[in-house]
Amino acid sequence: MEMSNEVTIEVIRRILGGFYGPWPGVEVPMTDAAGLAVLGTPNGRGVAWLLATHKEQFGRRTIESVRVWSDDGDPSDANLAYYLYFKIVPLGG
């Protein structure tokens, strides 16, 4: 069984091309197929689940985009760390 991060890293590498360098990396809107692919990973589904099941605490919100960046290292390094920042906004705004 693969770990969540392994699945997410595979999607980042295959769908998004894999290497973005340090912050700010690249921002991908959820209207883009690549953004939806990242949202469909275990890491992305966790964010969506949190918003869907905690409307009372957060209000009605949606994920507008995801920013992806990595360590400043060799893109062929299997241990290169990737980071995800999901931009959450009020629904309809």
Sequence and secondary structure as in RCSB ss.txt:
>XXXX:A:sequence
MEMSNEVTIEVIRRILGGFYGPWPGVEVPMTDAAGLAVLGTPNGRGVAWLLATHKEQFGRRTIESVRVWSDDGDP
SDANLAYYLYFKIVPLGG
>XXXX:A:secstr
   HHHHHHHHHHHHS S   STT EEEETTSHHHHHHHTSHHHHHHHHHHHH HHHH SEEEEEEEEEE SS T
T TT  EEEEEEEEETT 
